[in-house]
Amino acid sequence: RSGERSCCCKKRREMVVAATRLGAAAVSRGGAAFHLARRRVPARGGGVPAAGRWLSSTTSSGEESSKEGSSSEAAEEANEGEERVAAALAERDEFKDKWMRSLAEMENMRRIKDKDVQNARDYSVQKFAKSMLEVSDSLGYALDAARNDDASLKTLVDGVDLTKSQLVKALGEHGVVEFCRVGDKFDPNLHQALFEVDDPDNEPSTVAQVLKTGFTIRDRVLRAAQVGVVKARPSD
């Protein structure tokens, strides 16, 4: 009987230990379920649990920070865009101002050029005409002297000769030079042969007689001289 009692006591202890373990496990499972329920189920009065509030606050703060960051970047980009637009407008205005000034300068230059060309056309002979006035005065003096009662042929000749000298001088001042004398070598570029003459005293193909003197202006022939040329002698 004592052995049976000890065996029964041992079994009772084992049952108590097993029940204790089962209870502890049930309690731990119940606590975990309770905590999970507290997280999921809202508190009384429609509130949000502390854990939920912490998660929501963390999420909202993160979203707000991201929104603030994106808004600041957008503001910086907008500022940069405005600065670029302002710089482009300033550059455009500068180029427009330069273009307008260039147009104004070109227009002024065109007007000045047109005025100079017109003045050159209208007054190009002003200096030449002024020099011809002295020739006209000399001709008038010669005619007045010829009309006098005591006028002589020599006085008239001297007056005409003086007038011609003044005319040649006035022409020379403007680049017009008289050429061609008797005895000059005939040059078809400068002389126009109207006839040939026999002249044993002069060389053949030379100017024997001058009908009209020639004139050059600078390096161009203004008028060829009209002359008579010595005829070539027949060969022996």
C-alpha positions in Angstrom: 0.0 0.0 0.0 2.8 2.4 0.8 4.2 1.8 -2.8 0.8 2.5 -4.3 0.5 5.7 -2.2 4.0 7.0 -3.4 3.1 6.2 -7.0 -0.2 8.0 -6.7 1.6 11.1 -5.1 4.1 11.1 -7.9 1.4 11.0 -10.5 -0.5 13.8 -8.8 2.7 16.0 -8.7 3.3 15.3 -12.4 -0.3 16.3 -13.2 0.0 19.5 -11.1 3.2 20.4 -13.0 1.6 19.7 -16.4 -1.4 21.8 -15.4 0.8 24.6 -14.2 2.7 24.6 -17.5 -0.6 24.5 -19.5 -1.9 27.5 -17.5 1.2 29.5 -18.0 1.1 28.9 -21.7 -2.5 29.9 -21.8 -1.8 33.0 -19.9 1.0 34.0 -22.2 -1.1 33.4 -25.2 -3.9 35.4 -23.7 -1.6 38.3 -23.0 -0.3 38.3 -26.5 -3.9 38.2 -27.9 -4.9 41.1 -25.5 -2.0 43.3 -26.7 -2.8 42.5 -30.3 -6.4 43.4 -29.8 -5.4 46.6 -28.1 -3.4 47.5 -31.2 -6.2 46.7 -33.6 -9.3 47.7 -31.8 -9.9 51.5 -31.2 -10.1 52.7 -27.6 -13.4 53.9 -26.1 -14.7 57.2 -27.4 -13.4 56.6 -31.0 -9.7 57.3 -30.1 -6.7 55.6 -31.6 -4.4 53.4 -29.5 -1.1 54.8 -28.5 0.8 52.5 -30.8 -1.5 53.5 -33.7 -1.1 57.1 -32.9 2.7 56.7 -32.8 2.7 55.0 -36.2 0.3 57.5 -37.7 2.3 60.4 -36.4 5.5 59.0 -37.7 3.9 58.4 -41.1 2.4 61.9 -41.2 5.7 63.5 -40.2 7.5 61.6 -42.9 5.0 62.7 -45.5 5.1 66.3 -44.3 8.9 66.3 -44.5 8.8 64.8 -48.0 6.2 67.4 -49.0 8.3 70.2 -47.5 11.4 68.9 -49.3 9.6 68.6 -52.7 8.1 72.1 -52.2 11.5 73.6 -51.4 13.0 71.9 -54.5 10.1 73.2 -56.6 10.6 76.7 -55.2 14.3 76.6 -56.0 13.7 75.3 -59.6 11.1 78.1 -60.0 13.6 80.7 -58.8 16.2 79.4 -61.1 13.8 79.4 -64.0 12.8 83.0 -63.3 16.5 84.0 -63.1 17.1 82.4 -66.5 14.1 84.1 -68.0 15.2 87.4 -66.6 18.8 86.9 -68.0 17.4 85.9 -71.4 15.1 89.0 -71.5 18.0 91.3 -70.5 20.2 89.7 -73.2 17.4 90.1 -75.7 17.0 93.8 -74.8 20.7 94.4 -75.1 20.9 92.8 -78.6 17.8 94.7 -79.6 19.4 98.0 -78.5 22.6 97.2 -80.4 20.6 96.3 -83.5 18.6 99.5 -83.3 21.7 101.6 -82.9 23.3 99.8 -85.8 20.3 100.5 -88.0 20.3 104.1 -87.0 24.1 104.4 -87.8 23.6 102.8 -91.1 20.7 105.0 -91.9 22.8 108.1 -91.0 25.7 106.8 -93.1 23.4 106.3 -96.1 21.9 109.8 -95.8 25.4 111.3 -95.5 26.6 109.3 -98.5 23.6 110.3 -100.6 24.1 113.9 -99.6 27.8 113.8 -100.6 27.0 112.1 -103.9 24.4 114.8 -104.6 26.8 117.6 -103.7 29.5 116.0 -105.8 27.1 116.0 -108.8 25.9 119.5 -108.2 29.2 121.2 -107.2 31.9 119.1 -108.8 32.6 121.8 -111.4 32.6 124.6 -108.8 36.4 124.9 -108.6 36.8 124.6 -112.4 34.0 127.1 -113.1 35.7 129.6 -110.7 39.0 129.3 -112.5 37.2 129.9 -115.8 35.9 133.3 -114.5 39.4 134.7 -114.9 39.5 133.6 -118.5 36.1 135.3 -119.1 37.4 138.5 -117.5 40.5 138.4 -119.8 38.3 138.0 -122.9 36.2 140.9 -121.8 39.3 143.1 -121.3 40.6 142.1 -124.8 37.2 143.0 -126.4 37.1 146.4 -124.6 40.6 147.1 -125.8 39.7 146.2 -129.4 36.7 148.5 -129.3 38.8 151.6 -128.4 39.6 154.1 -131.2 43.3 153.8 -130.6 43.3 150.0 -130.5 45.9 148.3 -132.5 46.2 144.8 -133.8 49.1 144.1 -131.5 47.0 145.0 -128.4 44.3 142.6 -129.5 46.8 139.8 -130.1 48.4 140.4 -126.8 45.1 140.2 -125.0 44.0 137.0 -126.8 47.4 135.5 -126.1 47.1 136.4 -122.4 43.6 134.9 -122.3 44.8 131.6 -123.8 47.6 131.4 -121.3 45.2 131.8 -118.5 42.9 129.2 -120.0 45.7 126.6 -120.3 46.8 127.4 -116.7 43.2 127.0 -115.4 42.9 123.7 -117.2 46.2 122.4 -115.9 45.1 123.1 -112.3 42.3 120.5 -112.9 44.6 117.9 -114.5 43.8 118.9 -118.1 47.0 119.2 -120.0 47.5 120.4 -123.6 49.8 118.5 -125.9 50.9 118.2 -129.5 53.5 120.3 -131.3 55.0 120.3 -134.7 57.8 117.8 -135.0 56.3 115.4 -132.4 56.4 111.7 -133.3 53.0 110.5 -134.6 51.2 108.4 -132.1 47.8 106.9 -133.1 46.8 106.8 -129.5 47.3 110.6 -129.2 47.0 111.9 -132.7 44.3 111.8 -135.4 45.9 112.1 -138.9 43.7 114.1 -141.2 46.2 114.3 -144.2 49.8 113.7 -145.2 52.2 116.3 -146.6 55.5 116.2 -148.3 58.1 117.9 -146.0 61.8 117.2 -146.7 62.8 119.2 -143.7 61.0 116.9 -141.1 61.3 113.2 -140.5 58.6 110.9 -142.0 55.7 110.0 -139.6 56.0 113.2 -137.6 53.6 116.0 -137.0 53.9 118.5 -139.8 50.9 120.7 -139.0 48.6 121.0 -135.9 45.0 121.8 -136.6 43.7 121.2 -133.1 45.8 120.5 -130.1 45.0 117.5 -127.9 44.2 117.4 -124.2 44.7 114.7 -121.5 43.0 114.5 -118.2 45.2 112.7 -115.7 46.2 109.5 -117.6 43.4 109.5 -120.1 43.1 111.2 -123.5 40.4 113.8 -123.3 40.7 114.8 -127.0 43.1 113.5 -129.6 45.1 116.1 -131.5 44.1 116.6 -135.2 47.2 116.9 -137.2 48.8 116.6 -140.6 51.6 113.9 -140.9 54.8 114.0 -142.9 54.5 111.5 -145.8 57.0 108.7 -145.9 59.7 109.2 -148.6 59.9 106.7 -151.4 62.9 104.4 -151.1 65.8 104.7 -153.5 
